[in-house]
Amino acid sequence: MNKQRISLTLFFVGCVSGALYFSPFLQAPFLKLSQSIKLVYLNQIQSFNQSATEHLNQKNTIIRLQRENRYYERELLTMHQVADEYRNMLREQNSSIKTLPSIELVRTISYVRMGDPHKLWLEMDHFDPKQVYGLLYRGYAAGIVVSNHKRPMALLNGDIKSTYAVSVGSSMAPGIVRGNNERHLIVDFIPTWVPIAIGDEVTTSGLDQIFLSGLQVGKVISISRASGYQSAVLEPYFYAKKPAYFHIITKVR
């Protein structure tokens, strides 16, 4: 009796297996169910992997931010110490020099003209059409702000009319940086007797009363000589971007 049941069971299983193997109509529901199960499994695995990755990324981000925070805390303490010593020195010398610049956060409105990425309209609360302002983005010199029909217009690095005084390299070679409507900037009128080199940092000199001294502009990538002066081509740290906000130096001292 048991042998008959086993034989019938095996025969039934064989028939069902054969029908499933040779009949696409019967295969469809089982394949659909199998596919659904696989999709659920794969989605769960993917979700688990994504959660694990996000957790790991968050952990790495927290570690990096903590490390950066410690670094900036040390830098801030150093700056406070230097500023305090400088104020004490000015006090001892009875100096009337003011060292606190005025900086204002301004918002970008739109391009002045489509197709020209170097000119932007700005929203500025207190604008003097007679003044030229220094424009900053994340601490980098980004261009200048001038009046256009008594409205504040940003001439970003790269614009041919965006010019300001700079210093090149450790020798502090003076020069004037300008745009040329291309990626790289040009520093003109560098005296030939002052040594400069490829890789030199270019910073604002502050001699034009537009920027503070020491703000980073870019790095020298080539040098040429003509008409008794040196010229340097530099890779700017800021070029033709359109952030939502800039900082403007409204008063150097």
C-alpha positions in Angstrom: 0.0 0.0 0.0 2.8 2.4 0.9 4.6 1.5 -2.3 1.4 2.4 -4.3 1.1 5.7 -2.6 4.7 6.5 -3.2 4.4 5.5 -6.8 1.3 7.6 -7.3 2.9 10.6 -5.6 6.0 10.3 -7.8 3.8 9.8 -10.9 1.8 12.9 -9.9 4.9 15.0 -9.3 6.4 13.8 -12.6 3.2 14.8 -14.5 3.1 18.2 -12.8 6.8 18.8 -13.5 6.5 17.7 -17.1 3.4 20.0 -17.6 5.3 22.9 -16.1 8.3 22.2 -18.2 6.6 21.9 -21.5 3.6 24.2 -21.0 4.3 28.0 -21.1 0.7 28.6 -20.0 1.3 26.7 -16.8 4.8 28.2 -16.3 3.6 31.8 -16.3 2.0 31.9 -12.8 4.9 30.1 -11.2 7.5 32.3 -12.9 5.6 35.4 -11.9 5.5 34.3 -8.3 9.2 33.4 -8.4 10.0 36.7 -10.0 8.1 38.6 -7.3 9.9 36.7 -4.6 13.2 37.5 -6.2 12.4 41.2 -6.6 11.4 41.4 -3.0 14.6 39.7 -2.0 16.8 41.9 -4.2 15.0 45.1 -3.0 15.6 44.1 0.6 19.3 43.4 -0.1 19.6 46.7 -2.0 17.9 48.6 0.8 20.1 46.9 3.4 23.3 47.7 1.3 22.2 51.3 0.8 21.4 51.8 4.5 24.8 50.3 5.4 26.5 52.6 2.9 24.7 55.7 4.0 25.5 54.8 7.6 29.2 54.4 6.7 29.2 57.6 4.7 27.6 59.5 7.6 30.1 58.1 10.0 33.0 59.1 7.7 31.4 62.6 7.2 31.1 63.0 10.9 34.7 62.0 11.5 35.9 64.4 8.7 33.8 67.3 10.0 35.1 66.7 13.6 38.6 66.7 12.3 38.0 69.9 10.3 36.2 71.5 13.3 39.3 70.9 15.5 41.5 72.4 12.7 39.3 75.5 12.4 39.1 75.9 16.1 42.9 76.0 16.3 43.0 78.5 13.4 40.4 80.6 15.1 42.4 80.7 18.3 45.5 81.6 16.4 43.7 84.4 14.6 42.3 85.7 17.9 45.8 85.6 19.4 47.3 87.5 16.5 44.5 90.0 16.4 44.8 90.6 20.1 48.6 91.2 19.9 48.1 93.5 16.9 45.5 95.6 18.8 47.9 95.8 21.8 50.7 96.9 19.5 48.5 99.6 17.9 47.3 100.7 21.4 50.9 101.0 22.6 51.8 103.1 19.6 48.7 105.3 20.0 47.9 104.4 16.4 44.6 105.4 14.8 44.7 102.8 12.1 41.4 100.9 11.8 41.6 97.2 10.9 38.0 96.1 10.7 36.6 95.9 7.1 33.0 96.2 6.3 31.6 93.2 4.4 28.0 92.8 3.1 26.2 89.6 1.9 24.6 90.3 -1.5 22.3 88.1 -3.7 22.5 87.4 -7.3 19.5 88.4 -9.4 20.3 87.4 -13.0 22.8 87.7 -15.9 23.1 91.1 -17.4 23.1 89.7 -20.9 22.4 86.1 -21.9 25.5 84.4 -23.3 27.9 86.4 -21.1 28.6 84.5 -17.9 30.9 87.3 -16.5 28.3 90.0 -15.8 25.6 89.7 -13.1 23.0 92.0 -11.6 23.2 92.0 -7.8 20.7 92.9 -5.0 22.5 95.3 -2.7 21.0 97.4 0.1 23.5 100.2 0.2 25.1 100.9 -3.1 27.2 103.9 -4.0 27.4 104.3 -7.8 30.7 106.2 -7.5 32.5 103.4 -5.7 34.1 100.2 -7.0 33.7 97.2 -4.7 35.6 94.0 -4.2 33.6 90.8 -4.8 34.3 87.6 -2.8 33.2 84.0 -3.0 34.2 81.7 -0.2 37.2 83.9 0.6 38.5 84.1 -3.0 38.6 87.3 -5.1 35.8 86.8 -7.6 35.8 90.1 -9.4 34.6 93.7 -8.9 31.2 95.5 -8.6 30.6 98.7 -10.6 27.7 100.9 -11.5 25.6 100.2 -14.6 22.8 102.8 -14.9 23.2 103.2 -11.1 22.6 99.6 -10.5 25.2 97.2 -8.9 26.7 95.1 -11.6 29.3 92.3 -10.9 32.1 91.9 -13.3 33.4 88.4 -12.4 37.0 87.2 -12.9 37.2 86.6 -16.7 35.5 89.8 -17.8 37.9 92.1 -19.7 37.0 95.1 -17.5 37.5 93.3 -14.2 40.8 94.6 -13.0 42.4 95.0 -9.6 45.9 95.2 -8.0 47.6 92.0 -7.0 50.9 90.6 -5.7 52.7 87.6 -7.3 54.7 85.0 -5.3 56.9 85.4 -2.2 58.7 88.3 -3.8 55.3 90.2 -3.7 55.8 91.4 -7.3 53.1 94.1 -8.0 50.8 93.7 -11.0 47.3 94.3 -12.3 45.1 91.3 -12.9 42.5 91.3 -15.7 40.2 89.0 -17.5 40.2 88.2 -21.2 36.8 86.5 -21.6 38.5 83.1 -21.3 39.2 80.6 -18.5 42.6 82.0 -17.5 43.4 85.5 -16.1 46.3 87.8 -17.0 48.6 89.7 -14.6 50.2 92.6 -16.5 52.8 95.3 -15.6 55.0 93.1 -13.4 58.5 94.7 -13.1 61.1 92.6 -14.9 63.6 93.0 -12.0 61.3 91.2 -9.5 61.6 87.4 -9.8 58.4 85.3 -10.3 58.0 81.7 -11.1 55.4 79.2 -12.3 53.4 77.9 -9.4 53.5 81.3 -7.5 50.4 82.2 -5.6 48.7 85.4 -6.7 46.9 87.4 -4.0 45.3 90.8 -3.8 47.7 93.6 -2.7 45.0 96.0 -1.3 46.8 99.0 -2.9 43.7 99.9 -5.0 41.5 100.1 -1.9 39.1 97.6 -3.5 40.2 94.4 -1.7 42.0 93.6 1.5 45.5 92.4 1.0 46.3 88.7 0.9 43.1 87.3 -0.6 43.8 84.5 -3.0 43.2 85.0 -6.7 45.0 82.1 -8.4 48.2 80.4 -9.3 50.7 81.2 -12.1 50.9 78.7 -15.0 53.0 80.6 -17.5 55.2 83.7 -17.8 56.1 86.0 -20.7 58.1 89.3 -21.2 57.2 92.2 -23.4 57.6 96.0 -23.5 59.8 96.1 -20.4 57.3 94.2 -18.2 56.5 90.6 -17.3 53.1 89.1 -17.7 51.8 86.0 -16.0 48.9 83.7 -17.0 47.2 82.3 -14.0 44.6 79.7 -13.1 42.0 81.5 -11.0 40.4 79.9 -7.9 37.1 81.4 -8.9 35.9 81.7 -12.5 32.5 82.4 -14.2 30.3 80.7 -11.7 26.9 82.0 -10.6 26.4 81.4 -6.9 23.2 82.6 -5.3 25.2 84.8 -2.9 28.5 86.7 -2.8 30.2 88.9 -0.2 31.1 92.5 -1.1 33.8 94.5 0.6 32.0 97.8 1.2 34.9 99.4 3.2 38.5 98.3 3.4 39.3 100.3 6.5 
